[in-house]
Amino acid sequence: MTKIKICGLKRKEDIEYANALLPDYIGFVFAKSARQVTRAQAQELKRLLNPRIKAVGVFVKEEVTQIAKIANAGIIDVIQLHSDETPEFCQMLKRLTKVPVIKVIRVKNADDLKKLERFICNYFLLDTYSEVRYGGVGKAFDYAILQQAVIPKPYFIAGGLAADNVGEVIAATHPYGVDVSGSVETNGVKDLAKMQKFILAVRGGKDND
């Protein structure tokens, strides 16, 4: 079954929605954005989160030691590196924490999916390239690129996913997981009905009990 990650949770209500719907992962965004949370906020939200759900911390251009501190404090279960971190950065992080790492690859063309074996991580997340922002673009990349690519780790697909297209994307890309944020929101906050619709679209009407 394809794993589901719902990113950008920042309110107690968001956690309540997640606990009711049981996605596999939720994301706390520590980078500057409309969905940003502080360490203290994330810690409180994690306390309320069903332990069956893994909390992912999303970082952009953060110092490796700060990431490790948040991970080692138990505030997050998984680290997501969402900027231009080098293989050396990932290696250093792996020395500082045992928490699994998702390395985001921003895909513009086939060259972006070469030499991925250099990265010491547990998963990749393939997202759409943008010159002006890291993530949250809301657009899909050309999935045909994946047909000739060798992805050496399980990978998530992100970018432009919604309930009405996620089934087709899964069939075309065969990912380990899918990552969604904006399309399950209304007026900038998570929407329970939209979250439920997305999860049902991925699971084919099956719950996660």
Phi and psi in degrees as a GROMACS rama.xvg file:
@    title "Ramachandran Plot"
@    xaxis  label "Phi"
@    yaxis  label "Psi"
@TYPE xy
-63.6677  131.414  THR-2
-74.6288  152.712  LYS-3
-122.485  128.272  ILE-4
-120.247  124.018  LYS-5
-108.912  116.957  ILE-6
-101.778  157.975  CYS-7
84.6684  29.282  GLY-8
-77.3389  135.598  LEU-9
-144.269  -5.60202  LYS-10
-119.177  159.02  ARG-11
-61.3398  -34.5065  LYS-12
-62.5847  -37.0832  GLU-13
-60.8746  -41.3722  ASP-14
-66.5035  -39.9953  ILE-15
-61.0026  -41.5794  GLU-16
-61.8307  -45.8815  TYR-17
-62.7813  -43.1655  ALA-18
-61.8986  -31.6527  ASN-19
-75.9923  -34.4246  ALA-20
-99.3988  -21.1738  LEU-21
55.5842  58.7759  LEU-22
-65.3791  165.061  PRO-23
-75.5622  -34.5612  ASP-24
-137.433  149.476  TYR-25
-126.511  158.672  ILE-26
-119.399  133.193  GLY-27
-103.386  122.46  PHE-28
-93.0342  113.922  VAL-29
-93.0815  -11.7683  PHE-30
-79.7333  159.901  ALA-31
-64.4385  119.397  LYS-32
-171.378  174.433  SER-33
-65.1435  -18.9459  ALA-34
-103.938  11.8993  ARG-35
-64.3077  141.048  GLN-36
-124.613  154.217  VAL-37
-85.8149  169.362  THR-38
-59.2333  -42.484  ARG-39
-64.8179  -42.0711  ALA-40
-63.2887  -44.6355  GLN-41
-62.862  -38.4824  ALA-42
-62.8892  -42.4306  GLN-43
-68.3257  -41.9775  GLU-44
-65.2339  -38.4347  LEU-45
-63.147  -35.9148  LYS-46
-62.2158  -32.0002  ARG-47
-86.6143  -12.4063  LEU-48
-78.248  136.561  LEU-49
-56.3845  127.739  ASN-50
-64.24  -11.5495  PRO-51
-71.7554  -17.3469  ARG-52
-101.049  129.656  ILE-53
-86.8057  132.969  LYS-54
-93.4133  126.329  ALA-55
-106.717  129.399  VAL-56
-95.5781  124.549  GLY-57
-101.304  122.883  VAL-58
-125.621  140.622  PHE-59
-128.994  116.639  VAL-60
54.4552  41.9492  LYS-61
-97.379  152.108  GLU-62
-68.2967  141.067  GLU-63
-60.7126  -36.2109  VAL-64
-68.5277  -35.6514  THR-65
-68.2484  -39.4273  GLN-66
-61.1641  -46.5101  ILE-67
-63.1074  -37.6224  ALA-68
-62.3197  -43.7203  LYS-69
-66.1503  -41.3871  ILE-70
-66.058  -46.2877  ALA-71
-71.1893  -17.0986  ASN-72
-81.4758  -4.70842  ALA-73
81.7184  11.7682  GLY-74
-74.5102  -29.8434  ILE-75
-132.104  157.21  ILE-76
-103.901  -19.1722  ASP-77
-142.576  144.417  VAL-78
-104.836  133.991  ILE-79
-119.15  118.42  GLN-80
-96.5452  114.449  LEU-81
-116.345  23.7607  HIS-82
-129.222  -141.249  SER-83
-102.428  41.5692  ASP-84
-61.2169  141.468  GLU-85
-86.3524  164.72  THR-86
-55.9433  -34.9821  PRO-87
-65.7012  -37.3455  GLU-88
-62.0589  -45.7312  PHE-89
-62.2724  -39.6021  CYS-90
-64.7022  -42.0239  GLN-91
-63.1495  -42.0684  MET-92
-63.3197  -39.8754  LEU-93
-64.2625  -26.1001  LYS-94
-76.7565  -23.7563  ARG-95
-94.4719  -17.0181  LEU-96
-152.095  153.69  THR-97
-95.8224  0.35663  LYS-98
-69.1184  135.457  VAL-99
-58.1691  150.091  PRO-100
-121.445  131.677  VAL-101
-103.94  121.158  ILE-102
-101.039  121.184  LYS-103
-80.6723  133.346  VAL-104
-115.495  118.248  ILE-105
-87.2942  114.936  ARG-106
-95.4525  120.199  VAL-107
-112.909  -38.7486  LYS-108
-153.533  -179.016  ASN-109
-61.5111  -28.6655  ALA-110
-62.3831  -27.3248  ASP-111
-69.0769  -14.6332  ASP-112
-105.926  16.4904  LEU-113
-96.5232  150.519  LYS-114
60.9645  31.1585  LYS-115
-68.4551  -19.6029  LEU-116
-64.6799  -13.11  GLU-117
-68.3606  -23.6031  ARG-118
-86.8256  127.375  PHE-119
-89.3782  98.7666  ILE-120
-152.215  176.268  CYS-121
-100.728  -30.099  ASN-122
-144.87  159.408  TYR-123
-111.556  155.381  PHE-124
-126.952  118.829  LEU-125
-96.3036  116.448  LEU-126
-125.598  165.882  ASP-127
-78.4022  133.679  THR-128
-69.7103  139.865  TYR-129
-139.4  141.678  SER-130
-78.303  -17.1433  GLU-131
-111.205  -13.3292  VAL-132
-154.919  157.629  ARG-133
-100.286  103.073  TYR-134
79.5352  171.349  GLY-135
69.1557  22.2456  GLY-136
-73.9703  -33.2649  VAL-137
76.7394  18.9464  GLY-138
-129.96  149.067  LYS-139
-87.7778  152.008  ALA-140
-93.3089  176.486  PHE-141
-76.7312  104.475  ASP-142
-67.5309  -15.764  TYR-143
-60.722  -24.753  ALA-144
-58.1037  -32.6699  ILE-145
-70.2039  -19.1764  LEU-146
-63.3381  -32.2603  GLN-147
-104.982  -0.885588  GLN-148
-87.244  151.26  ALA-149
-112.171  110.011  VAL-150
-102.758  109.489  ILE-151
-78.0517  -2.71002  PRO-152
-132.064  160.142  LYS-153
-56.3896  145.789  PRO-154
-137.087  149.994  TYR-155
-95.4548  153.347  PHE-156
-112.242  135.182  ILE-157
-137.579  162.927  ALA-158
105.974  104.114  GLY-159
74.8762  15.8415  GLY-160
-81.1413  141.984  LEU-161
-151.794  169.871  ALA-162
-58.1811  -33.4525  ALA-163
-83.6157  -5.81709  ASP-164
-129.599  -8.38789  ASN-165
-65.4067  -32.6329  VAL-166
-62.1742  -43.6629  GLY-167
-65.7622  -39.0932  GLU-168
-65.3566  -42.6327  VAL-169
-61.7202  -43.6072  ILE-170
-63.0736  -32.6973  ALA-171
-84.0416  -28.4993  ALA-172
-116.2  -18.2986  THR-173
50.2313  54.2068  HIS-174
-80.1524  163.547  PRO-175
-67.0236  -39.8692  TYR-176
-154.273  167.125  GLY-177
-122.992  148.791  VAL-178
-125.323  126.377  ASP-179
-134.89  152.038  VAL-180
-146.832  -73.2684  SER-181
-61.0401  -36.2886  GLY-182
-75.1938  -8.37909  SER-183
-107.416  27.3253  VAL-184
-120.892  156.307  GLU-185
-131.065  123.578  THR-186
54.3485  38.5194  ASN-187
84.1701  3.56619  GLY-188
-127.995  154.028  VAL-189
-61.4523  140.133  LYS-190
-116.764  118.344  ASP-191
-57.3626  -45.048  LEU-192
-64.0201  -40.1669  ALA-193
-70.1525  -38.3123  LYS-194
-61.3792  -44.8094  MET-195
-63.3029  -42.5641  GLN-196
-62.0234  -41.526  LYS-197
-64.6313  -47.2265  PHE-198
-62.5703  -41.8919  ILE-199
-64.5057  -34.7792  LEU-200
-65.3963  -34.7743  ALA-201
-76.5989  -42.0429  VAL-202
-91.7833  1.55408  ARG-203
64.5063  36.2058  GLY-204
85.7186  2.31155  GLY-205
-96.0984  144.439  LYS-206
-88.4871  -174.346  ASP-207
-112.36  24.3684  ASN-208
